[in-house]
């Protein structure tokens, strides 16, 4: 079973600014009714106003995404509002976009461990709480889709941003766990690395100083919409990257990607005689 019959409704976290704002607007343009969730109500209201001005459907719920009670309340409000707006029950697509990065670009010894932990908590606890609140409704409806905004940093080591990399590695494992546990119940899960989109967060990073080539937000939205519509369901549990992958290229390579452990967080063996399986 796939999530093909899921309602054309979406909840996007971190939707007030940056990539989340672009995803919310893009989903609305594609005909999704969108629940915008984040910490700052004024930013969410601005995005919702633009969606409504363009003829779309939107609702807002402000919440601190590491607060379990606040998340539960926000998801309940979003579900109720979306049902009122569309007449359909449930959230068809969850986009876990909200995330932060350390304030300094440095290795672990010189890092502020409290700052690194703040990043890990935000980037892991937030998606855990939101997904935990949304999944029961999806399962009751017989399917749904969860998209986690990830990063290549979660799959390969690097010289800096230790907390951020740990958080994205944990998020990648969440993607594989949800796919393993709920695939047979109609849930599809995808990791999406957005590439290098020009936002307040990325332009503040020394790593990107002087960068001229940026990933188009349109490329990110294209993949989000395609997943929300079920086009990429076969890739559940895996990673795609905006600006490198396109919908067409992923569909063309789908059989090769799904034939083994490609695009997953996995443990490669050293040979057929490796006792670790």
N, C-alpha and C positions, 0 to 999 in steps of 0.2 A: 504494500500500500504506500502511496505517496501522499504528500500534503496537497494534492491538486485541487481538492474541494474546499480548501481553507478560505475563509472570508477575505475579501480584499481590504483588510485592515492591518495597520502596522503600528507598533510602538517603537519609538526611537529615543534612546537615552543620549544625554549630552547634546540635545537638539537645538539649543539656543544660539550656538556659535559654531564656526569652523566647519569641519566635515559633517558633523551631525545636522547642522542647519541645512547644508546642501543636500544631504540624504532626505531629510524631511520634505524639502521643497520638491526634490526629484520624484519621490514616491507619490506625492500629491498630484504632480503633473501627469503621472502614469495612471492616475485613477484610484489610488489608495486613499482611504480615510486614515488620517495619521494622528496618533497621540504623541505629543511632544513632551518629553520628561527631562528635567534637569534641575539645577539648584537655583537658578535666577529666573524668577517668574517674568520679569520685564523682558528678558531676551526671548523667552518662549512665546510671550504674547506678540512680540514683533513678528516672529516667524509665522505664527498662526494667522495674524492679520494679513500677511502677504499671501498665504495660501488661500484664505477666504476671498481676498480681492481678485485672485485668479480663478475663482469659481470652485475651489477645492473644499474639502471637509477636514477640519482640524480641531483638536481639543488639547488642553494643556494641563499638566500636573507638576507642580514644583515639589522636589524632594531631595534630601541628602541621601545619595544612593548607597551609603554605607550604614544607614540607619534602617534596621529591619522593619520596624513598625511604619516608618515613613514610606518605605518602598511598597509594603503591602497595601497601604492606604492609596498610594498613587496608582498602582496597578488596578485596584478595585475601581477607582474613579475613572481610569482610562477605559476599562472594559465596559462600564456602565454608559459612559459618554459615547463611545463608539457604537454601542448597540442602539442608542437613541438616534445617532446620526445616520446610521445605515440600515437599521432593522435587522442586522445580522448579529449573532452572538459570537463573542470571542475575538481574540487577537490572532490573525493569521500569520503575521511576521513580526518577530522581535529582532531589533537591531541593537546589540550591545555596543554602543559607540563611545560612551563617556570614558575618558581616560586622561592621565597626566603623566609627566616625566620628571625626573630629578631636576633640581634647580641648577646643578653644576655638571659639566661634562668632565668626568674624572674616573679613575679606576677605583676599585673597591676600598683599598686602604685609605685613600684620601677622601672617600665619600662620607657623607653624613648618614649614618645608619638609620637614624630616625626619619630622615627625609626619604631614604630608599624604602623604608617600611611604609611610609605614607603612600608612596607610589604603588607598592604591592597591594596594600589594603584597598585603595581606590580601584585599581585595575582588575583585581580578582574578586574581592568581596562584593563589589557593586554588581558585576555580571552574575555572580552566584545568587545573590538575593533577588535580583530582577527575574532571572530565569526560573528560579524556584517558585516565584509568585505567578509567573505567566504559564508555566508548563501544565498545571492541572487543567486549566481551561482548554488548552490545545489537545490534551489527551482525551478529555471528555468529548471534544468535537471530532475526534478521530484523526487528527493530524495538525501540523503546523510547521513553521520554519523558524530557526534561530540562527542569526548571523552575528558572529563575533568579530569586531574590528581588531585585527591582530597585527603582527609585524614579523618580518624576517628575523628580527632580533630574538624572537622567541624560539627560533629553530637553529640558529647558529651563534657561536660565541663572538664577543666583540671586546674592544679595549675600554669601553666606558658604559655608563648608564646600566649598572648591574641590576638595580631594583626593577627598572623598566623591562629589561630582558627576562628576568625571573618571572615577572608578572605575565608577560606575553607567552612564555613557555607554559605557565600554569593554565592560561586561557586556552592554549592549543590542546592541552590534555583534557580540559573540560569539553572541548568540541568532540574529541574522540570518545570520551566517556558517554556523553549524551547520545551520540550516534550508536554506540554499542548497546546501550540500554533501551533506547526507544525507537530505533529504526523500524522494528516490526510493528510498532504502534502508530506509525505514520509521521513521526517527527524527522525532519531533515535539518542538519546543522552544518554550517560552513564557516571556515576562517577566511576573512578577507583582509589582506594587507593592502592598505590604500596607496602605497608608494609614497612619493614625496610631494604631498599636496601643500601648497603655500597657505599656511595658517599662522596665527599669532604664536602658536607653540613651536612650529617648525622653524620659523624665521628667527626665533630667539635662540636657537641652538647653534653653538659655534660650528658644529659638524656641517651645517648648511650655509655657512658664511660664503657669500659670493656665488652661490648656486644660480645657474641660469636656466637649467632644465627642470621643470616642475611637472608633476603628474596632474593632468586635468581632473578637476572634480567631476566633470561629465563622465570620465572613464570609470570613476568609482560608482557613480549613480547607475550607470549602465549595468554593472555587475550586480548591484544590490537589487535593482528592479528585476533583472533576469532570474535571480534566485527567488525573489518573492513571488514570481509568477510560475515557478516550478521548472524553469528551463534547465537549471543546473542541479536538479535533484540527484542525479547519478553521482555527483561528486561529494555527496554528504560525508562529513568526517574529515575533509581535506582542506588544503589551503589554496586560494587563488590570489593573484596580485594584480591590482589595477595598474594600467600603464604598460604592463608586460603581457598579461593575458587579456583576451577579448572574449566575448561570448562565442563568436565563431571559432576562434582557435581552441577554446576549451571543449567545445562540442566535437571538433575534429579529432582531438587527442583523447577524448573521454575513455575509450576502450583501453588505451595504453596506460592512462593514469590510474584506472581502477583495476588493472590486471594484477597489481602488486601493492607495495606499500608507498608508492609515489605520493608526494605531497601530504604525508602524514608525519606526526611526531612518533618516531619509531626507533627501535634498537637494532641497527644492522648487525648481522652475524659475520664472523670472520671466515666462515665456510660451512659446509654441510655437517662437519663434525663438531661444530660449536655446541657445547652442552646447554648454552642459554638459548631458549627458544621464545 
